Amino acid sequence: MEGRVFVIGLGLIGGSLALCIKKEHKKAIIIGYDIHLEQARLAKMLGVVDEVAGDIAEGAKSADLIIISAPVIETEAILQILSEQQLNSDVIITDTGSTKSKIVANAKSLAQRGYTFIGGHPMAGSHKSGVSAAKEILFENAFYLLTPEPHIEGAKVEVLKDWLKGTNAKFLSVTPDTHDYLTGIVSHFPHIIAASIVRQTERLAEEESLIPRLAAGGFRDITRIASSSPEMWKDILLHNRKVLIDLIDQWKEEMDWVKGILEEENGGEIYRYFQQAKQYRDGLPLREKGAIPAFYDLFVDVPDYPGVVSEVTGYLAKENISITNIRILETREDEIYGVLVISFQTEEDRERAERCIHSCSSYATSVGT
């Protein structure tokens, strides 16, 4: 396809979408805008965009596709700005926000001008942020939810999918309300639970100094998502508050029931509680990308001597295997071996890394998700 694509917000998601479009549509011109001028300049320098717009009005005026990749609260303001501009009559406008009902409702100002808005949510992410972390493969095999309203022509949805073909994502069309319900269950609510576990642990740690030390390792892993952006999650929760209030009420009922079987010392029900959870969790797809970015970790037993970390990462660098994070688990003082935890963007990278380390060294490895 040929045309001008205007990307508003040049972070990880906006930058990665720009790269996907450049890869698939060689003749397209990508214009970028970011409220942080240095981020926009970096995007131009890295070749993520072809041009940088001075403001939203300048970038939008001749665009064939406009992608709003900004926090959900800012997206509302951007929609208002766009509705006040004279745009290409055939322009398609989409967003990448984690909530949809309020955004689609705010986009009615665009519909009143005859412009097409199709809500979008690429369900992929990374441990890194910013345009420097953008990559073409970020959305590969991920679900990409679209929320076209009933009046949107099917042909317009197909045009948007064609523009986004380079993502290699799995497109699904749902209503805005359905989107918010689904993402509330599998993404927004788990973030609340992770944060609540961490907050409770912090309060208890005030009276027991050993808690922070014991909370390393597995505890950090199961609460990773509590480290997400507080500003972003504030906005998401406010946008999807009705769904989340209902889920919190259901969760309270669940916890009251668990409390009850504990008070009754009902071993059979306690067993069934964990058995059913295990069965359902073990039956979830292993190779599907979901609403929360997966963590592909490789655990490497390494001897405790200077330079061992650079030695292992050197093996991976020679094979051009990218890592997203690396850390050392705390070990007992009398141990001569430590555990190096290396995180990867994809399962394929982790598998390659495991083979690489086995072939280059005698270090033992194990995997985790």
ZITAGI-V945618 format. One record per pair of residues at least 4 apart in sequence whose ideal C-beta (glycine too) atoms are under 8 Angstrom apart, sorted by the first residue. I is the first residue (numbers start at 0). J is the second residue. Records with the same first field share a line. If there is no record, write none. Layout:
I: J  J
//
This chain:
0: 24  26  27  161  162
1: 24  26  27
2: 24  27  28  62  63  64
3: 27  28  30  61  62  63  64
4: 17  20  27  28  29  30  62  63  64  65  66  162
5: 30  31  32  52  58  59  62  64  65  66
6: 13  14  16  17  29  30  31  32  48  66  68
7: 13  32  33  55  58  65  66  67  68  69  77
8: 12  13  32  33  67  68  69  73  95
9: 13  14  17  31  32  33  38  39  41  42  47  48  68  130
10: 14  33  38  68  128  129  130  133
11: 15  124  125  127  128  129  130  132  133  137
12: 16  68  95  121  123  124  137
13: 17  31  33  66  68  69  95  130  133
14: 18  42  47  129  130  132  133
15: 19  133  134  135  137  138
16: 20  66  68  95  121  138  163  166
17: 21  29  31  42  47  48  133
18: 22  47  133  134  135
19: 23  135  137  138  163  165  166  167
20: 24  27  29  162  163  165
21: 25  27  29  46  47  165
22: 135  165
23: 164  165
24: 162  165
28: 49  50
29: 47  48  49  50
30: 48  49  50  51  52  58  62
31: 39  42  43  47  48  50  51  52  58
32: 39  51  52  53  54  55  58
33: 38  39  42  130
35: 39
36: 40
37: 41
38: 42  129  130
39: 43  48  51
40: 44  51
41: 45  130  131
42: 47  48  51  130
43: 47  48  49  50  51
45: 130  131  133
47: 130  133
52: 57  58
53: 57
54: 58
55: 59  77  80  81  84
56: 60  80  84
58: 62
59: 65  81  84  86  90
60: 84  85  86  87
61: 87
62: 86  87  90
63: 87  89  90  91
64: 90  91  92  93  159  162
65: 81  86  90  91  92  93
66: 93  94  95
67: 74  77  78  92  93  94  95  96
68: 94  95
69: 73  74  77  94  96
70: 74  96  230  231  234
71: 75  96  97  98  101  102  234  235  238
72: 76  234  237  238
73: 77
74: 78  94  96  102  105
75: 79  101  102  105
76: 80
77: 81
78: 82  92  102  105  106  108  109  116
79: 83  105  108
80: 84
81: 86  92  109  114
82: 108  109  111  112  114
86: 90  112  114
88: 113  114
89: 115
90: 114  115
91: 115  116  117  155  158  159  162
92: 106  109  114  115  116  117
93: 116  117  118  119  145  159
94: 102  118  119
95: 119  120  121
96: 102  118  120
97: 120  182  186  187  235
98: 102  178  179  182  235  238  239
99: 103  118  120  144  146  175  178  179
100: 104  175  176  178  179  238  239
101: 105  238
102: 106  118  175  238
103: 107  116  118  146  148  175
104: 175
106: 110  116  118
107: 111
108: 112
109: 114  115  116
110: 114  115  116  148  150
115: 151  152  155
117: 145  146  147  151  155  156  159
118: 145  146  147  175  178
119: 143  144  145  146  159
120: 143  144  146  178  182
121: 137  138  141  143  166  168
122: 141  142  143  144  182  186  288  289  290
123: 137  138  141  168  288  292
124: 137  292
125: 132  137  292  323  344
126: 292  294  323  324  342
127: 131  132  323
128: 132
129: 133
133: 137
134: 344
135: 165
136: 167  344  345
137: 141  166
138: 143  166  167  168
139: 166  167  168
140: 167  168  169  286  287  288
141: 166  168  169  288
142: 168  169  171  288  289  290
143: 163  166  168  169  170  171
144: 170  171  172  173  178  181  182
145: 156  159  160  170  171  172  173
146: 172  173  174  175  178
147: 151  155  156  172
148: 175
151: 155  156
152: 156
153: 157
154: 158
155: 159
156: 160  172
157: 161
158: 162
159: 163
160: 164  170
163: 168  170
173: 177  178  181
174: 178
175: 179
176: 180
177: 181
178: 182
179: 183  238  239  242
180: 184  242
181: 185  290
182: 186  187  239  290
183: 187  188  239  242  243  246
184: 188  246
185: 189  289  290  291
186: 190  290  291
187: 191  235  236  239  242  243
188: 192  243  246  247  250
189: 193  224  291
190: 194  224  225  227  232
191: 195  236  243  247
192: 196  250
193: 197  221  222  223  224  225
194: 198  225  232
195: 199
196: 200  221  222  225
197: 201  222  225
198: 202
199: 203
200: 204  210  214  218
201: 205
203: 207  210
204: 208  210  211  214
209: 213
210: 214
211: 215
212: 329
213: 218
214: 218  219
215: 219  328  329
216: 220  328  329
217: 221
218: 222
219: 223
220: 294  296  367
223: 294
224: 291
227: 231  232
228: 232
229: 233
230: 234
231: 235
232: 236
233: 237
234: 238
235: 239
236: 240  243
239: 243
240: 244
241: 245
242: 246
243: 247
244: 248
245: 249
246: 250
247: 251
248: 252
249: 253
250: 254
251: 255
252: 256
253: 257
254: 258
255: 259
256: 260
257: 261  272
258: 262
259: 263
260: 265  268  269  272
261: 265  269
263: 268
265: 269
266: 270
267: 271
268: 272
269: 273
270: 274
271: 275
272: 276
273: 277
274: 278
275: 279
276: 280
277: 281
278: 282
279: 283
284: 289
286: 346
288: 292  293
289: 293
293: 346  368
294: 342  367  368
295: 342  343  344  345  346  348  349  366  368
296: 340  341  342  343  349  366  367  368
297: 340  341  342  343  349  352  353  356  364  365  366  367
298: 328  338  339  340  364  365  366  367
299: 311  338  339  340  341  356  362  363  364
300: 336  337  338  339  362  363  364
301: 307  308  311  336  337  338  339  362
302: 307  335  336  337
303: 307  330  334  335  336  337
306: 310
307: 311  339
308: 312  325  327  339
309: 313
310: 314  360
311: 315  339  341  356  360  362
312: 316  322  325  341
313: 317
314: 318  355  356  359  360
315: 320  322  341  352  355  356
316: 320
318: 351  352  355
320: 343  348  351  352  355
321: 343  344  348
322: 341  342  343  348  352
323: 342  343  344
324: 340  341  342
325: 339  340  341  342
326: 339  340
327: 337  338  339  340
328: 337  338  339  340
330: 334  336  337  338
341: 352
343: 348  349  352
344: 348
345: 349
346: 350
347: 351
348: 352
349: 353  366
350: 354
351: 355
352: 356
353: 357  364  366
354: 358
355: 359
356: 360  362  364
357: 362  364
//
